[in-house]
Amino acid sequence: MMFPVIELVDRYCIAKLKFAKTAANQAELDFYQTQMANYDIEPITSELDQLYQIHAQIWSLESELKSGVEHQLSLKEIGQRAIQIRNWNNKRISLKNDLSKKLGQGHIQEIKRDHLSQ
């Protein structure tokens, strides 16, 4: 199964981060690395690092919300995190679209309509 490059780079970075955090998804990471080998990723190494860092920021902001301790956070803090997550996701979408263009699949873009990320 081949993913469009726009999704492949995103899923690869998520799998790489998950492996760094948990080491529990080697097969998933291998799957995406195998597909990434079909592309010359040397020209986009910096952007892949940026995408990885965006996912790391999102992971950090979401960690307490997903771990069952969100009741220890104020509603203000939860709201602030939600806005930060939205802002990071906006950057993520823009970067994914740039990567798609650089890898020759610019015709495949992630577009949000009537969405808070606009």
C-alpha positions in Angstrom: 0.0 0.0 0.0 1.4 3.4 -1.0 0.3 6.6 0.6 0.2 10.0 -1.1 3.5 11.6 -0.2 1.6 14.3 1.8 0.3 11.7 4.1 3.4 9.5 4.1 5.7 12.3 5.4 3.2 13.1 8.1 2.7 9.5 9.2 6.4 8.8 9.0 7.2 11.7 11.4 4.5 10.6 13.8 5.8 7.0 13.8 9.3 8.2 14.3 8.3 10.4 17.3 6.2 7.6 18.7 9.1 5.2 18.5 11.4 7.8 20.2 8.9 8.1 23.0 7.7 4.5 23.4 9.8 2.2 21.2 6.5 0.3 20.8 6.0 0.6 17.1 9.0 -0.7 15.2 6.9 -2.5 12.5 4.9 0.8 11.8 8.1 2.8 11.6 9.7 0.2 9.3 6.6 0.3 7.1 6.9 4.0 6.6 10.7 4.0 6.2 10.3 1.5 3.4 7.9 3.8 1.6 10.1 6.8 2.2 13.0 5.0 0.5 11.0 5.5 -2.8 11.8 9.2 -2.6 14.9 11.3 -2.6 14.4 12.9 0.8 17.8 14.6 0.9 16.4 17.9 -0.4 13.7 17.9 2.3 15.7 16.8 5.3 15.3 20.1 7.0 11.5 20.2 6.4 11.2 16.7 7.7 13.0 17.8 10.9 10.6 20.7 11.1 7.6 18.5 10.7 8.9 16.1 13.4 9.4 19.1 15.8 5.8 20.2 15.1 4.6 16.8 16.0 6.8 16.8 19.1 5.2 20.1 20.2 1.7 18.7 19.6 2.6 15.5 21.5 3.8 17.6 24.4 0.6 19.8 24.5 -1.7 16.8 24.2 0.2 14.4 26.6 -1.6 15.4 29.8 -4.9 15.7 28.0 -4.6 12.1 26.9 -3.1 10.6 30.0 -6.2 11.0 32.2 -4.9 13.8 34.3 -6.7 16.6 32.4 -8.9 17.1 35.5 -5.8 18.6 37.2 -5.7 21.3 34.5 -7.8 24.4 34.6 -10.3 25.1 31.8 -8.2 28.1 30.9 -5.1 25.9 30.5 -7.1 23.3 28.4 -8.4 26.1 26.2 -4.9 27.6 25.7 -3.6 24.2 24.8 -6.4 23.7 22.3 -5.5 27.0 20.6 -1.8 26.1 20.6 -2.5 22.7 19.1 -4.7 24.3 16.4 -1.9 26.8 15.6 0.7 24.0 15.4 -1.6 22.0 13.1 -1.9 25.0 10.8 1.9 25.0 10.5 1.8 21.3 10.0 -0.6 21.5 7.1 1.3 24.2 5.4 4.6 22.3 5.7 3.0 19.1 4.5 1.8 20.9 1.4 5.3 22.4 0.8 6.8 18.9 1.1 4.3 17.6 -1.4 5.4 20.2 -3.9 9.1 19.6 -3.3 8.6 15.8 -3.9 6.7 16.3 -7.1 3.2 15.7 -5.9 2.1 19.3 -5.5 -1.2 18.4 -7.1 -2.1 16.6 -3.8 -2.7 19.2 -1.1 -4.4 19.2 2.2 -7.2 21.8 2.1 -9.4 22.8 5.0 -12.7 24.5 4.2 -15.0 26.0 6.8 -12.4 24.9 9.4 -10.7 26.7 12.3 -7.4 26.1 10.7 -8.1 28.7 8.0 
